[in-house]
Amino acid sequence: MCSTASVTSVVPIDRPRLGGLRYPFQIVSGAMVGLATSYLVAVWDPVPSWELSLTEWINDAPDVVATGLYPIMQFGTLGGPLLVAVAIAVFRRDWLLSTATIGVGLVAWFAAKGVKRMVERDRPASYLPEILIREGDGTGLGYVSGHSAVAAATAVMAMAALPPRWRPLMAVVAILVGLARVVHGVHLPADLIGGWSLGVLIAMGGLWVVDRIRNATSPSMERA
């Protein structure tokens, strides 16, 4: 009597991607939760004591830490997306992603300024007179952190151009940019979370546009 062995083939699941990044829905959902939660903290009056205590603890970092973080903090300026865009153009020859990186950085910067005007949350010096301000005079609006928004947006765009093993490094850079802003005495923790979340959402929107353009142009390129 012969027995027939049944062989079951395992078909890999084709998970959705955006700009080459896996789990886009989870990324966007997490960023939305982060933005909403940080907003609730930012509008809370008075500022939560735990946030002030955390700010003081981070701000109390030695000067050598602040000095080391300063160059990394520049990744959150408009020079960050410009540098990454040039690298993508030179090493990947991906002009579309390069251009989108600059656009995303600009949108993140100006969007952060718009949110600041809407929320009107002061910087730490208004709540912590003894805070050590290592950059500027500590005045102005804090929520959201523009540096954190630009850094997160730029990091996501860089991740789309990098092999998976290098992507966590970009997340670390974005996190360090935000922490540097607290070390330098110009932001509260909720400002960072709001900035990171806003930047991620803007970058994911940018990658969505890039993917749509690629999908729209690829058939015509094949016919040419």
Phi and psi restraints in degrees (value plus and minus 20) as a CYANA .aco file:
   2 CYS   PHI    -116.5   -76.5
   2 CYS   PSI     117.4   157.4
   3 SER   PHI    -130.2   -90.2
   3 SER   PSI     117.9   157.9
   4 THR   PHI    -121.6   -81.6
   4 THR   PSI     102.1   142.1
   5 ALA   PHI    -105.5   -65.5
   5 ALA   PSI     108.0   148.0
   6 SER   PHI    -110.5   -70.5
   6 SER   PSI     111.5   151.5
   7 VAL   PHI    -127.7   -87.7
   7 VAL   PSI     102.1   142.1
   8 THR   PHI    -121.8   -81.8
   8 THR   PSI      98.2   138.2
   9 SER   PHI    -107.1   -67.1
   9 SER   PSI     116.7   156.7
  10 VAL   PHI    -114.1   -74.1
  10 VAL   PSI      97.4   137.4
  11 VAL   PHI    -115.4   -75.4
  11 VAL   PSI     101.1   141.1
  12 PRO   PHI     -83.2   -43.2
  12 PRO   PSI     121.4   161.4
  13 ILE   PHI     -97.2   -57.2
  13 ILE   PSI     108.3   148.3
  14 ASP   PHI    -105.6   -65.6
  14 ASP   PSI      71.9   111.9
  15 ARG   PHI     -95.1   -55.1
  15 ARG   PSI     125.2   165.2
  16 PRO   PHI     -84.7   -44.7
  16 PRO   PSI     123.2   163.2
  17 ARG   PHI    -151.3  -111.3
  17 ARG   PSI     138.3   178.3
  18 LEU   PHI    -158.0  -118.0
  18 LEU   PSI      95.9   135.9
  19 GLY   PHI      42.2    82.2
  19 GLY   PSI       6.7    46.7
  20 GLY   PHI      65.1   105.1
  20 GLY   PSI     -23.8    16.2
  21 LEU   PHI    -111.5   -71.5
  21 LEU   PSI     114.5   154.5
  22 ARG   PHI    -100.3   -60.3
  22 ARG   PSI     139.6   179.6
  23 TYR   PHI      36.2    76.2
  23 TYR   PSI      30.0    70.0
  24 PRO   PHI     -83.0   -43.0
  24 PRO   PSI     -55.9   -15.9
  25 PHE   PHI     -86.8   -46.8
  25 PHE   PSI     -59.6   -19.6
  26 GLN   PHI     -87.4   -47.4
  26 GLN   PSI     -58.4   -18.4
  27 ILE   PHI     -83.4   -43.4
  27 ILE   PSI     -67.5   -27.5
  28 VAL   PHI     -84.8   -44.8
  28 VAL   PSI     -62.6   -22.6
  29 SER   PHI     -82.5   -42.5
  29 SER   PSI     -63.5   -23.5
  30 GLY   PHI     -82.7   -42.7
  30 GLY   PSI     -60.1   -20.1
  31 ALA   PHI     -86.5   -46.5
  31 ALA   PSI     -57.8   -17.8
  32 MET   PHI     -85.8   -45.8
  32 MET   PSI     -61.0   -21.0
  33 VAL   PHI     -83.9   -43.9
  33 VAL   PSI     -62.7   -22.7
  34 GLY   PHI     -82.0   -42.0
  34 GLY   PSI     -61.2   -21.2
  35 LEU   PHI     -87.7   -47.7
  35 LEU   PSI     -63.8   -23.8
  36 ALA   PHI     -86.0   -46.0
  36 ALA   PSI     -63.9   -23.9
  37 THR   PHI     -85.1   -45.1
  37 THR   PSI     -64.9   -24.9
  38 SER   PHI     -85.6   -45.6
  38 SER   PSI     -53.1   -13.1
  39 TYR   PHI     -83.9   -43.9
  39 TYR   PSI     -63.7   -23.7
  40 LEU   PHI     -81.5   -41.5
  40 LEU   PSI     -58.1   -18.1
  41 VAL   PHI     -88.5   -48.5
  41 VAL   PSI     -60.2   -20.2
  42 ALA   PHI     -85.7   -45.7
  42 ALA   PSI     -53.3   -13.3
  43 VAL   PHI    -112.1   -72.1
  43 VAL   PSI     -22.8    17.2
  44 TRP   PHI     -88.9   -48.9
  44 TRP   PSI     113.6   153.6
  45 ASP   PHI    -147.5  -107.5
  45 ASP   PSI      98.9   138.9
  46 PRO   PHI    -100.8   -60.8
  46 PRO   PSI     152.7   192.7
  47 VAL   PHI     -79.8   -39.8
  47 VAL   PSI     111.4   151.4
  48 PRO   PHI     -74.8   -34.8
  48 PRO   PSI     118.5   158.5
  49 SER   PHI     -83.3   -43.3
  49 SER   PSI     -54.0   -14.0
  50 TRP   PHI     -85.2   -45.2
  50 TRP   PSI     -54.0   -14.0
  51 GLU   PHI     -90.7   -50.7
  51 GLU   PSI     -58.5   -18.5
  52 LEU   PHI     -86.3   -46.3
  52 LEU   PSI     -60.5   -20.5
  53 SER   PHI     -84.8   -44.8
  53 SER   PSI     -61.8   -21.8
  54 LEU   PHI     -84.9   -44.9
  54 LEU   PSI     -58.3   -18.3
  55 THR   PHI     -82.1   -42.1
  55 THR   PSI     -65.5   -25.5
  56 GLU   PHI     -82.2   -42.2
  56 GLU   PSI     -60.0   -20.0
  57 TRP   PHI     -84.9   -44.9
  57 TRP   PSI     -65.2   -25.2
  58 ILE   PHI     -89.1   -49.1
  58 ILE   PSI     -61.0   -21.0
  59 ASN   PHI     -86.1   -46.1
  59 ASN   PSI     -40.9    -0.9
  60 ASP   PHI     -98.6   -58.6
  60 ASP   PSI     -12.5    27.5
  61 ALA   PHI     -80.3   -40.3
  61 ALA   PSI     128.0   168.0
  62 PRO   PHI     -80.7   -40.7
  62 PRO   PSI     137.8   177.8
  63 ASP   PHI     -79.6   -39.6
  63 ASP   PSI     -52.7   -12.7
  64 VAL   PHI     -84.5   -44.5
  64 VAL   PSI     -52.9   -12.9
  65 VAL   PHI     -88.7   -48.7
  65 VAL   PSI     -64.4   -24.4
  66 ALA   PHI     -81.2   -41.2
  66 ALA   PSI     -60.9   -20.9
  67 THR   PHI     -84.7   -44.7
  67 THR   PSI     -61.3   -21.3
  68 GLY   PHI     -87.9   -47.9
  68 GLY   PSI     -52.1   -12.1
  69 LEU   PHI    -100.6   -60.6
  69 LEU   PSI     -39.6     0.4
  70 TYR   PHI     -77.4   -37.4
  70 TYR   PSI     -69.8   -29.8
  71 PRO   PHI     -83.8   -43.8
  71 PRO   PSI     -54.8   -14.8
  72 ILE   PHI     -85.2   -45.2
  72 ILE   PSI     -55.6   -15.6
  73 MET   PHI     -80.4   -40.4
  73 MET   PSI     -45.4    -5.4
  74 GLN   PHI     -88.7   -48.7
  74 GLN   PSI     -34.7     5.3
  75 PHE   PHI     -83.4   -43.4
  75 PHE   PSI     -40.5    -0.5
  76 GLY   PHI    -110.1   -70.1
  76 GLY   PSI     -17.2    22.8
  77 THR   PHI    -111.2   -71.2
  77 THR   PSI     157.0   197.0
  78 LEU   PHI     -87.5   -47.5
  78 LEU   PSI     -33.6     6.4
  79 GLY   PHI     -88.9   -48.9
  79 GLY   PSI     -45.3    -5.3
  80 GLY   PHI     -81.9   -41.9
  80 GLY   PSI     -78.3   -38.3
  81 PRO   PHI     -83.0   -43.0
  81 PRO   PSI     -51.6   -11.6
  82 LEU   PHI     -85.0   -45.0
  82 LEU   PSI     -64.1   -24.1
  83 LEU   PHI     -82.8   -42.8
  83 LEU   PSI     -65.4   -25.4
  84 VAL   PHI     -85.9   -45.9
  84 VAL   PSI     -59.1   -19.1
  85 ALA   PHI     -81.8   -41.8
  85 ALA   PSI     -62.5   -22.5
  86 VAL   PHI     -83.5   -43.5
  86 VAL   PSI     -62.5   -22.5
  87 ALA   PHI     -82.9   -42.9
  87 ALA   PSI     -61.4   -21.4
  88 ILE   PHI     -84.3   -44.3
  88 ILE   PSI     -60.9   -20.9
  89 ALA   PHI     -86.7   -46.7
  89 ALA   PSI     -59.9   -19.9
  90 VAL   PHI     -96.6   -56.6
  90 VAL   PSI     -67.3   -27.3
  91 PHE   PHI    -112.1   -72.1
  91 PHE   PSI     -47.5    -7.5
  92 ARG   PHI    -127.1   -87.1
  92 ARG   PSI     -35.4     4.6
  93 ARG   PHI      34.9    74.9
  93 ARG   PSI      12.2    52.2
  94 ASP   PHI    -123.6   -83.6
  94 ASP   PSI      69.3   109.3
  95 TRP   PHI     -90.3   -50.3
  95 TRP   PSI     -51.5   -11.5
  96 LEU   PHI     -86.5   -46.5
  96 LEU   PSI     -68.8   -28.8
  97 LEU   PHI     -86.0   -46.0
  97 LEU   PSI     -55.7   -15.7
  98 SER   PHI     -82.5   -42.5
  98 SER   PSI     -67.6   -27.6
  99 THR   PHI     -83.8   -43.8
  99 THR   PSI     -61.3   -21.3
 100 ALA   PHI     -83.3   -43.3
 100 ALA   PSI     -53.7   -13.7
 101 THR   PHI     -83.2   -43.2
 101 THR   PSI     -63.1   -23.1
 102 ILE   PHI     -84.0   -44.0
 102 ILE   PSI     -64.4   -24.4
 103 GLY   PHI     -81.8   -41.8
 103 GLY   PSI     -63.4   -23.4
 104 VAL   PHI     -83.6   -43.6
 104 VAL   PSI     -60.9   -20.9
 105 GLY   PHI     -81.6   -41.6
 105 GLY   PSI     -62.7   -22.7
 106 LEU   PHI     -85.3   -45.3
 106 LEU   PSI     -64.1   -24.1
 107 VAL   PHI     -81.9   -41.9
 107 VAL   PSI     -63.0   -23.0
 108 ALA   PHI     -82.4   -42.4
 108 ALA   PSI     -61.1   -21.1
 109 TRP   PHI     -83.8   -43.8
 109 TRP   PSI     -69.1   -29.1
 110 PHE   PHI     -95.1   -55.1
 110 PHE   PSI     -51.3   -11.3
 111 ALA   PHI     -84.4   -44.4
 111 ALA   PSI     -59.8   -19.8
 112 ALA   PHI     -82.2   -42.2
 112 ALA   PSI     -60.7   -20.7
 113 LYS   PHI     -83.1   -43.1
 113 LYS   PSI     -58.8   -18.8
 114 GLY   PHI     -85.2   -45.2
 114 GLY   PSI     -62.4   -22.4
 115 VAL   PHI     -83.9   -43.9
 115 VAL   PSI     -59.1   -19.1
 116 LYS   PHI     -77.8   -37.8
 116 LYS   PSI     -62.9   -22.9
 117 ARG   PHI     -88.3   -48.3
 117 ARG   PSI     -51.9   -11.9
 118 MET   PHI     -94.9   -54.9
 118 MET   PSI     -62.1   -22.1
 119 VAL   PHI    -104.5   -64.5
 119 VAL   PSI     -58.6   -18.6
 120 GLU   PHI      36.5    76.5
 120 GLU   PSI      30.5    70.5
 121 ARG   PHI    -115.4   -75.4
 121 ARG   PSI     111.5   151.5
 122 ASP   PHI     -92.1   -52.1
 122 ASP   PSI     148.1   188.1
 123 ARG   PHI    -101.7   -61.7
 123 ARG   PSI     149.1   189.1
 124 PRO   PHI     -74.4   -34.4
 124 PRO   PSI     -53.1   -13.1
 125 ALA   PHI     -79.1   -39.1
 125 ALA   PSI     -45.3    -5.3
 126 SER   PHI     -92.0   -52.0
 126 SER   PSI     -43.9    -3.9
 127 TYR   PHI    -129.7   -89.7
 127 TYR   PSI     -42.5    -2.5
 128 LEU   PHI    -149.2  -109.2
 128 LEU   PSI      64.7   104.7
 129 PRO   PHI     -78.0   -38.0
 129 PRO   PSI     -45.7    -5.7
 130 GLU   PHI    -112.2   -72.2
 130 GLU   PSI     -15.0    25.0
 131 ILE   PHI     -85.0   -45.0
 131 ILE   PSI     126.0   166.0
 132 LEU   PHI    -106.4   -66.4
 132 LEU   PSI      92.1   132.1
 133 ILE   PHI    -115.9   -75.9
 133 ILE   PSI      94.8   134.8
 134 ARG   PHI    -122.3   -82.3
 134 ARG   PSI     -23.8    16.2
 135 GLU   PHI    -165.9  -125.9
 135 GLU   PSI     109.7   149.7
 136 GLY   PHI      49.4    89.4
 136 GLY   PSI    -180.4  -140.4
 137 ASP   PHI    -127.6   -87.6
 137 ASP   PSI     -16.6    23.4
 138 GLY   PHI      57.9    97.9
 138 GLY   PSI     -10.3    29.7
 139 THR   PHI    -115.8   -75.8
 139 THR   PSI     150.5   190.5
 140 GLY   PHI      86.9   126.9
 140 GLY   PSI    -188.5  -148.5
 141 LEU   PHI    -121.6   -81.6
 141 LEU   PSI     127.7   167.7
 142 GLY   PHI    -128.7   -88.7
 142 GLY   PSI     -57.5   -17.5
 143 TYR   PHI    -120.1   -80.1
 143 TYR   PSI     100.3   140.3
 144 VAL   PHI    -117.7   -77.7
 144 VAL   PSI     148.1   188.1
 145 SER   PHI     -93.8   -53.8
 145 SER   PSI      97.0   137.0
 146 GLY   PHI     -84.9   -44.9
 146 GLY   PSI     -58.8   -18.8
 147 HIS   PHI     -81.3   -41.3
 147 HIS   PSI     -63.2   -23.2
 148 SER   PHI     -85.8   -45.8
 148 SER   PSI     -59.4   -19.4
 149 ALA   PHI     -84.2   -44.2
 149 ALA   PSI     -67.4   -27.4
 150 VAL   PHI     -85.5   -45.5
 150 VAL   PSI     -62.3   -22.3
 151 ALA   PHI     -82.5   -42.5
 151 ALA   PSI     -64.3   -24.3
 152 ALA   PHI     -86.5   -46.5
 152 ALA   PSI     -63.3   -23.3
 153 ALA   PHI     -82.4   -42.4
 153 ALA   PSI     -64.2   -24.2
 154 THR   PHI     -87.0   -47.0
 154 THR   PSI     -58.5   -18.5
 155 ALA   PHI     -82.2   -42.2
 155 ALA   PSI     -62.1   -22.1
 156 VAL   PHI     -83.8   -43.8
 156 VAL   PSI     -62.1   -22.1
 157 MET   PHI     -85.2   -45.2
 157 MET   PSI     -58.0   -18.0
 158 ALA   PHI     -85.9   -45.9
 158 ALA   PSI     -58.4   -18.4
 159 MET   PHI     -79.2   -39.2
 159 MET   PSI     -55.8   -15.8
 160 ALA   PHI     -86.0   -46.0
 160 ALA   PSI     -39.9     0.1
 161 ALA   PHI    -122.0   -82.0
 161 ALA   PSI     -30.6     9.4
 162 LEU   PHI    -122.0   -82.0
 162 LEU   PSI     134.9   174.9
 163 PRO   PHI     -83.9   -43.9
 163 PRO   PSI     132.5   172.5
 164 PRO   PHI     -72.8   -32.8
 164 PRO   PSI     -54.6   -14.6
 165 ARG   PHI     -87.9   -47.9
 165 ARG   PSI     -40.7    -0.7
 166 TRP   PHI    -116.5   -76.5
 166 TRP   PSI     -29.6    10.4
 167 ARG   PHI     -85.0   -45.0
 167 ARG   PSI     -59.5   -19.5
 168 PRO   PHI     -78.3   -38.3
 168 PRO   PSI     -49.5    -9.5
 169 LEU   PHI     -80.8   -40.8
 169 LEU   PSI     -59.1   -19.1
 170 MET   PHI     -87.6   -47.6
 170 MET   PSI     -56.3   -16.3
 171 ALA   PHI     -83.9   -43.9
 171 ALA   PSI     -60.2   -20.2
 172 VAL   PHI     -82.9   -42.9
 172 VAL   PSI     -62.5   -22.5
 173 VAL   PHI     -80.4   -40.4
 173 VAL   PSI     -65.9   -25.9
 174 ALA   PHI     -82.1   -42.1
 174 ALA   PSI     -59.9   -19.9
 175 ILE   PHI     -84.7   -44.7
 175 ILE   PSI     -62.6   -22.6
 176 LEU   PHI     -84.6   -44.6
 176 LEU   PSI     -55.5   -15.5
 177 VAL   PHI     -79.3   -39.3
 177 VAL   PSI     -67.0   -27.0
 178 GLY   PHI     -83.6   -43.6
 178 GLY   PSI     -67.1   -27.1
 179 LEU   PHI     -81.2   -41.2
 179 LEU   PSI     -54.9   -14.9
 180 ALA   PHI     -81.7   -41.7
 180 ALA   PSI     -52.8   -12.8
 181 ARG   PHI     -87.5   -47.5
 181 ARG   PSI     -53.5   -13.5
 182 VAL   PHI     -94.6   -54.6
 182 VAL   PSI     -61.8   -21.8
 183 VAL   PHI     -77.9   -37.9
 183 VAL   PSI     -56.8   -16.8
 184 HIS   PHI    -104.1   -64.1
 184 HIS   PSI     -18.8    21.2
 185 GLY   PHI      60.0   100.0
 185 GLY   PSI       2.7    42.7
 186 VAL   PHI    -137.6   -97.6
 186 VAL   PSI     -18.2    21.8
 187 HIS   PHI    -168.8  -128.8
 187 HIS   PSI     135.0   175.0
 188 LEU   PHI    -118.7   -78.7
 188 LEU   PSI     138.5   178.5
 189 PRO   PHI     -74.4   -34.4
 189 PRO   PSI     -60.7   -20.7
 190 ALA   PHI     -83.0   -43.0
 190 ALA   PSI     -49.7    -9.7
 191 ASP   PHI     -81.5   -41.5
 191 ASP   PSI     -59.3   -19.3
 192 LEU   PHI     -88.0   -48.0
 192 LEU   PSI     -68.0   -28.0
 193 ILE   PHI     -81.4   -41.4
 193 ILE   PSI     -61.9   -21.9
 194 GLY   PHI     -83.3   -43.3
 194 GLY   PSI     -61.6   -21.6
 195 GLY   PHI     -85.9   -45.9
 195 GLY   PSI     -67.1   -27.1
 196 TRP   PHI     -78.0   -38.0
 196 TRP   PSI     -66.5   -26.5
 197 SER   PHI     -83.8   -43.8
 197 SER   PSI     -64.5   -24.5
 198 LEU   PHI     -82.0   -42.0
 198 LEU   PSI     -63.6   -23.6
 199 GLY   PHI     -82.3   -42.3
 199 GLY   PSI     -61.7   -21.7
 200 VAL   PHI     -83.0   -43.0
 200 VAL   PSI     -64.3   -24.3
 201 LEU   PHI     -81.8   -41.8
 201 LEU   PSI     -62.4   -22.4
 202 ILE   PHI     -85.9   -45.9
 202 ILE   PSI     -61.8   -21.8
 203 ALA   PHI     -85.5   -45.5
 203 ALA   PSI     -60.8   -20.8
 204 MET   PHI     -84.3   -44.3
 204 MET   PSI     -56.1   -16.1
 205 GLY   PHI     -83.9   -43.9
 205 GLY   PSI     -59.5   -19.5
 206 GLY   PHI     -83.9   -43.9
 206 GLY   PSI     -61.6   -21.6
 207 LEU   PHI     -86.7   -46.7
 207 LEU   PSI     -54.2   -14.2
 208 TRP   PHI     -82.0   -42.0
 208 TRP   PSI     -63.2   -23.2
 209 VAL   PHI     -83.5   -43.5
 209 VAL   PSI     -63.3   -23.3
 210 VAL   PHI     -79.5   -39.5
 210 VAL   PSI     -65.7   -25.7
 211 ASP   PHI     -82.8   -42.8
 211 ASP   PSI     -59.5   -19.5
 212 ARG   PHI     -85.0   -45.0
 212 ARG   PSI     -60.4   -20.4
 213 ILE   PHI     -85.9   -45.9
 213 ILE   PSI     -62.1   -22.1
 214 ARG   PHI     -82.2   -42.2
 214 ARG   PSI     -64.5   -24.5
 215 ASN   PHI     -85.6   -45.6
 215 ASN   PSI     -53.3   -13.3
 216 ALA   PHI     -95.4   -55.4
 216 ALA   PSI     -50.9   -10.9
 217 THR   PHI    -114.6   -74.6
 217 THR   PSI     -41.6    -1.6
 218 SER   PHI     -83.4   -43.4
 218 SER   PSI     -59.9   -19.9
 219 PRO   PHI     -82.2   -42.2
 219 PRO   PSI     -61.9   -21.9
 220 SER   PHI     -86.5   -46.5
 220 SER   PSI     -53.9   -13.9
 221 MET   PHI     -88.8   -48.8
 221 MET   PSI     -54.3   -14.3
 222 GLU   PHI     -90.2   -50.2
 222 GLU   PSI     -54.6   -14.6
 223 ARG   PHI     -94.9   -54.9
 223 ARG   PSI     -44.0    -4.0
